[in-house]
Amino acid sequence: MIDFTEAFRLAFNLIIEIDNGLSEIVILSLQISFAAVFIASFIGLPIGAMLAIFRFPGRSIIVVMLNALMGLPPVVVGLIVYLLLSRSGPFGTLGLLFTPTAMIIAQVILITPIIAALTRQSISSLWLQYSDLFNSFGTGPLQTITTLLWDNKYSLVTILLAGFGRAIAEVGAVMIVGGNIDHVTRVMTTTIALETSRGDLSLALGLGIILLIISLSVNITAHLINEITLKPKK
């Protein structure tokens, strides 16, 4: 019979004593997720802004596809990236499979549609207010996109936090392309799944508590930013 009290006690001890193994897993998880959000933001923010501002043939189809990709199954993404990076795949010679880079690629594919779709929705409402102003000034596409993104920066930070929350909690795709290799690609979510199956609840609970704290912190930060954004200016 599992002693949950003892498991929680050991879990808190691991956290309080800053266990080396636990710290290594947490740091790697944060590094991969931050890198994925950073790359995805450079892809998703401009795409979302362009879809909000410009009208062109096929735009509606792209918007629908982008919204659909927000619910892309992680295991499918993991499988696709695995096939692309495997030895028999087109990018097999790069030797990226079962590395943190492969995990970043999978997370970028997962969160870029989320960032792009939410950015489009956010910028669309802003564009409705200022489109006549930009047109009267004759601003170019790049300047228009840059200005709207900067003016909407608080909402965009919330969007990036949503992307980070999605990335840090990912397990399926990173398990497939990372291989959950100890000291190499073992992150919080994959370790929790592995250690729970082994019956080592102390490490699983310790990482679970940290992951929960991170998720709560992200949500609280997003809420505070929304409060600041929606607060009427005097």
CORQUI-V580480 format. One record per helix or strand. SS is the DSSP state (2 for helix, 1 for strand). FROM is the first residue (numbers start at 1). TO is the last residue. If there is no record, write none. Layout:
# CORQUI-V580480
{{SS,FROM,TO} {SS,FROM,TO}}
This chain:
# CORQUI-V580480
{{2,4,16} {2,20,53} {2,59,69} {2,74,85} {2,92,94} {2,100,137} {2,141,151} {2,153,168} {2,172,178} {2,188,198} {2,201,230}}
